[in-house]
Amino acid sequence: MINLPKLLHIHTKQNCGFTLIELLVGIVLAGLVVTPLMNFMLNILATQRQEEAKANTDQELQSTINYITQDLRQAIYIYDADGLNNNSNNISPGIRNQIPPLAPAPGCDNEANCTPVLVFWKREFKPEAFSRCTSESIDCVTNTQLDDTFVYSLVAYYLVASADSTNSTTARIARFQINDGVKDPRNSNNYTEPPHDGFQFFNLRVPGATLKDKMNRWQKANEDYTNSVATLVDFIDTSVNTKQNCPDNTQQVPAVASGFYACVDSTNTTAQVHLRGNAIARIRNDATCDRASVYCPTVSVQIQGRGLLSRN
């Protein structure tokens, strides 16, 4: 006869589990295996994050340089360092105190944080801006056909140091634009679309031996700017590069280069534009940028504007 209590006792004794020493050995062995795997996975995730940051920075820099290129190709005059470093009341005048930040605009009112780099006039296409009719007849009132036109605009690109929590701790590129209005063809004293606040058309009849002399005498209208200096791209490198890389016939703006500077030839309406991003700043704040690093990508382009103006 089977002794059931004895059988149960034997079964229980054979399945009493691991001893404390066996558990400790198992934990140590598991740690030796899992720890390298965890470090490996963390390294993979960190590398993936860095590569994503670099890819995003590369893409944004290329989009920005393409946007600036398209914008600058319409330029009829580009201000060099002489025009941007001098005030209008200087013996050698400039427009420094006529544009933001010295003439404040929303988003750019501090000279220490907002530096003009590219400032130019362009002739901008305005589709279907006004009616073809030149009278107040019934036919004209019911006529919905509109004509295209062109207006002149003053455009400025800035290197802006971040001063708020909505942007990174690096710098960003911002854009400012004011347009002339569209005049009513039936009455040249009226506008179908008014000019922006502060806009004043440049005057080529002012004194000056060259076109540059005349354009450097431009002054804004006697009213405050209301158009904002709007951010175009963030995570621009702020490390300083004192080396002058510009050709002899151009002027570097600003004088000390960082992640956004230009080499401007006002006479020939050309500009070399240089951008350098900081992908590491997307991952951690206050990250410095090694200019030789792949995580500090650069893009450059040389652009020829329209250059339609003459000093007469």
Backbone hydrogen bonds, N-H to C=O, Kabsch-Sander energy under -0.5 kcal/mol:
donor,donor_aa,acceptor,acceptor_aa,energy
4,L,2,I,-1.2
7,L,3,N,-2.3
8,L,4,L,-2.6
9,H,5,P,-2.1
10,I,6,K,-2.2
11,H,7,L,-2.4
12,T,8,L,-2.4
13,K,9,H,-2.0
14,Q,10,I,-1.8
15,N,11,H,-0.8
15,N,12,T,-0.7
16,C,13,K,-0.8
23,L,19,T,-2.1
24,L,20,L,-2.3
25,V,21,I,-2.5
26,G,22,E,-2.3
27,I,23,L,-2.5
28,V,24,L,-2.3
29,L,25,V,-2.5
30,A,26,G,-2.6
31,G,27,I,-2.5
32,L,28,V,-2.3
33,V,29,L,-1.4
34,V,30,A,-3.4
35,T,31,G,-2.3
37,L,33,V,-1.0
38,M,34,V,-2.8
39,N,35,T,-2.6
40,F,36,P,-2.4
41,M,37,L,-2.4
42,L,38,M,-2.7
43,N,39,N,-2.3
44,I,40,F,-2.1
45,L,41,M,-2.5
46,A,42,L,-2.6
47,T,43,N,-2.5
48,Q,44,I,-2.5
49,R,45,L,-2.3
50,Q,46,A,-2.2
51,E,47,T,-2.5
52,E,48,Q,-2.3
53,A,49,R,-2.2
54,K,50,Q,-2.6
55,A,51,E,-2.6
56,N,52,E,-2.5
57,T,53,A,-2.3
58,D,54,K,-2.9
59,Q,55,A,-2.4
60,E,56,N,-2.5
61,L,57,T,-2.7
62,Q,58,D,-2.2
63,S,59,Q,-2.3
64,T,60,E,-2.4
65,I,61,L,-2.7
66,N,62,Q,-2.0
67,Y,63,S,-2.1
68,I,64,T,-2.7
69,T,65,I,-2.1
70,Q,66,N,-2.3
71,D,67,Y,-2.2
72,L,68,I,-3.1
73,R,69,T,-1.7
74,Q,71,D,-1.2
75,A,72,L,-1.8
76,I,121,W,-3.0
77,Y,121,W,-1.4
79,Y,119,V,-2.9
84,L,80,D,-1.6
85,N,81,A,-2.0
86,N,82,D,-0.9
90,N,87,N,-1.5
94,G,87,N,-0.7
95,I,83,G,-2.9
96,R,83,G,-0.5
96,R,86,N,-2.4
98,Q,95,I,-2.0
99,I,95,I,-0.9
99,I,96,R,-0.6
102,L,99,I,-0.6
103,A,99,I,-1.9
105,A,108,C,-1.7
108,C,105,A,-2.7
113,N,110,N,-1.0
114,C,110,N,-1.5
115,T,159,L,-2.4
117,V,157,Y,-2.8
118,L,157,Y,-1.3
119,V,117,V,-0.5
120,F,155,V,-2.6
121,W,77,Y,-2.4
122,K,153,S,-2.4
123,R,74,Q,-1.5
124,E,122,K,-0.7
124,E,151,V,-3.4
126,K,149,T,-3.3
129,A,126,K,-0.6
129,A,147,D,-1.9
130,F,147,D,-1.5
132,R,145,Q,-1.3
141,V,137,S,-2.0
142,T,138,I,-2.0
143,N,139,D,-0.8
147,D,130,F,-3.7
149,T,126,K,-2.2
151,V,124,E,-2.5
153,S,122,K,-2.5
154,L,178,I,-2.4
155,V,120,F,-3.0
155,V,153,S,-0.5
156,A,176,F,-2.7
157,Y,118,L,-3.2
158,Y,174,A,-2.9
159,L,115,T,-2.6
160,V,158,Y,-0.7
160,V,172,R,-3.2
161,A,113,N,-2.7
161,A,159,L,-0.5
162,S,170,T,-1.4
167,N,164,D,-0.9
171,A,236,I,-2.3
172,R,160,V,-2.4
173,I,233,V,-2.6
174,A,158,Y,-2.1
175,R,230,A,-3.0
176,F,156,A,-2.6
178,I,154,L,-2.0
180,D,152,Y,-2.2
182,V,193,E,-2.4
183,K,181,G,-0.6
184,D,187,N,-0.6
184,D,190,N,-2.4
187,N,184,D,-1.2
190,N,187,N,-2.1
192,T,182,V,-2.7
193,E,182,V,-1.6
196,H,179,N,-2.4
199,F,196,H,-2.2
204,L,202,F,-0.5
206,V,203,N,-0.8
214,K,210,T,-1.8
215,M,211,L,-2.8
216,N,212,K,-2.1
217,R,214,K,-1.3
218,W,215,M,-1.4
221,A,198,G,-2.0
223,E,221,A,-2.4
225,Y,104,P,-0.7
229,V,106,P,-3.3
230,A,175,R,-2.3
230,A,228,S,-0.9
232,L,173,I,-3.8
233,V,173,I,-1.6
236,I,171,A,-2.9
237,D,276,R,-2.5
241,N,257,A,-3.2
245,N,243,K,-0.8
250,T,247,P,-1.7
251,Q,264,V,-2.2
253,V,262,A,-2.8
257,A,241,N,-1.1
257,A,255,A,-0.6
259,G,237,D,-1.3
261,Y,274,H,-1.8
262,A,253,V,-2.7
263,C,272,Q,-2.5
264,V,251,Q,-2.8
264,V,262,A,-0.6
265,D,270,T,-2.7
266,S,264,V,-0.5
269,T,266,S,-0.7
270,T,265,D,-2.0
271,A,303,I,-2.0
272,Q,263,C,-2.5
273,V,271,A,-0.6
273,V,301,V,-3.0
274,H,261,Y,-2.7
275,L,299,V,-2.8
276,R,259,G,-2.4
277,G,297,P,-2.5
278,N,235,F,-1.9
279,A,295,Y,-2.5
280,I,295,Y,-0.6
282,R,279,A,-1.5
283,I,280,I,-1.8
284,R,280,I,-2.0
287,A,284,R,-0.7
288,T,286,D,-0.5
290,D,288,T,-0.6
291,R,289,C,-0.7
293,S,290,D,-2.6
296,C,293,S,-1.5
299,V,275,L,-2.2
301,V,273,V,-1.8
303,I,271,A,-3.0
305,G,269,T,-3.3
305,G,303,I,-0.6
306,R,75,A,-1.9
307,G,75,A,-1.8
309,L,76,I,-0.7
